[in-house]
Amino acid sequence: MSSGTRDEIIRDWLAEYAFETMRTQTLDQVVERLDAVIVDRVPELRDHDIRRDLTASTRAHARLMLGGLTSDSFDVPLPEEVHALARTIAQRGYDLRLLLRTYHVGLEAVLDYLRESFEERQAPPEIERTVLVRTFERATRWVNTSVELLTETYLAEREQVLRAALNRRAETVRALLAGDDVDPEQAAVRLGYRLNQQHLAFVLWSDEPFGGEGDVIGGLERVAHRIATALGTNRLLTVASGASGMWAWAGLDDGQAARLAGPEEPPLLAGAEIEPPVRVAFGVPAPATAGFRRGHREAVSARQVAERSGAPVTGYRAVEIAYLAGVDRAAMRGLVRRELRALAGRDAATARLRETLHAYLRHQRSPEATARQLGVHKNTVRYRIQRVEELLGYSVQERGLALEVALTCVAAYGPGALD
C-alpha cells in the first residue's frame, strides 16, 4: 500500500467516523457519557447550572475535535461555551486546580470512549494502529491547548471577580447555604441585604439567549427586580449561578410573608413579569438565616419539577408532594400506574376525568366546590366521579390519599408521569 493510498484510507475512515458520531442522537449520547464521568470524578460540577455549562462546553469541544479529525491542524478559536465554563468556575470561587482537574478527567474519558468506539467500528487492520495513535495524539494536544488558553480566561475572570464586591457576595451566599458559621451582621454588610427578616427565595434560568447581545445574566437580573416589585418589596439579593442561571432572595416583612405563603401566591403575583425564555421557581417564605437557606433549597427542588414538566413558573408548595414522590422516578411511575389504572390514558376524555377527580379530592369531595372550580354543573361532577369509580373498580374514598398523590404527580410532571 502506497503512502498516499494509506493516508487517503485513514482520512476516509476518520471522516466517516466523525460523520456518524456528529449525528445529533449519537453526539448527545457521547456528551452525556463524558459529562457523567467528569461529574462523578469532579463532584463540584454536579450543581445544576454548572452542569449545564459543562454540557455546553463538552458539546462544543466534541464538535470541533470531531470536525478536525481529518485536518492537519487545529488552528480554530475555542468556542464561547468553553470559555463560559472556565468563567463560571472562576465566578463560583473555585481554585484553578478544579478547571485543570476537569480537563484531566475529561481527557481520560475521551480516550476511553475513543478506544471503545474504535473497537466497535473495527478499523481495517492495516491502519488500526495508525488511526489510534493519530487520534489519541490529537485529542491530547487539543486538550492541552485548550487548558493553556482557558487558564488565561480563568485567571482574567478570577482577577476581575476578586476585585469586585460580587465575589464577596457570592462567597458569603455560598457559605450561608453551606451552613458555615457566618456572622449575620457581617454577612449583611457584604451582601447589602439583611438576614434578620423574612425571605422568599427563587431561582431564575433561561434555556436560550435573551436580553440583548446574549446578556443572559443581565436579563435575569432585570426580571428578578420586576418580580420583587410585583411581590411588593425593593429588598432583593441576586447571585449569578452560572452562565444562564441566577439565585435570588426577596426580603419581606411578616405580613407580606404570610400573604405569600399560599401555594399559588408567588407564581400568581409574579407571573405577569415572566416571559419566555425565562423560567422561575419559588420556595416558601421563611425567616432569618435558616429561612434563607431552606427557601433556596425549596426553590431548587421546585426547579427540578419544572425542568421535567416544562412549566414557566413553579411554586414549591404547589409541587412539594410531586417533588418528594418524584425523587425515585421509577417508584413514582409505579404509584401512578397502580393507583390510576384505566385513568392513566392520554386521551382528552380520560384527562378530563383525572382533572375532575383531582379537584374533587382537593375540595374534600364536595361536588359543589368542584363544579365551581371547573365551571360545570354539580351533576356533571357527580356523573364524572361515578364514571371514575367504574373505571377504578372501587370507591374513591377507599384510597383518596394515594389517588391524590398520583394525580398531583401527573399534574406536576405532565403526561410523562403516565409512562
Secondary structure, DSSP 8 states (H G I E B T S, - for coil): --HHHHHHHHHHHHHHHHHHHHSHHHHHHHHHHHHHHHHHH-GGGGSHHHHHHHHHHHHHHHHHHHHTTTSS-------HHHHHHHHHHHHTT--HHHHHHHHHHHHHHHHHHHHHHHHHHT--HHHHHHHHHHHHHHHHHHHHHHHHHHHHHHHHHHHHHHTSHHHHHHHHHHHHHHT----HHHHHHHHTS-SSSEEEEEEEEESS--SSTT-HHHHHHHHHHHHHHHHT---EEEEEEETTEEEEEEEE-HHHHHHTTSTTHHHHHHGGG--TTEEEEE---EEHHHHHHHHHHHHHHHHHHHHHH--SEEEHHHHHHHHHHHTSHHHHHHHHHHHHGGGG--SHHHHHHHHHHHHHHHTTT-HHHHHHHHTS-HHHHHHHHHHHHHHHTS-TTTTHHHHHHHHHHHHHHGGGGG-
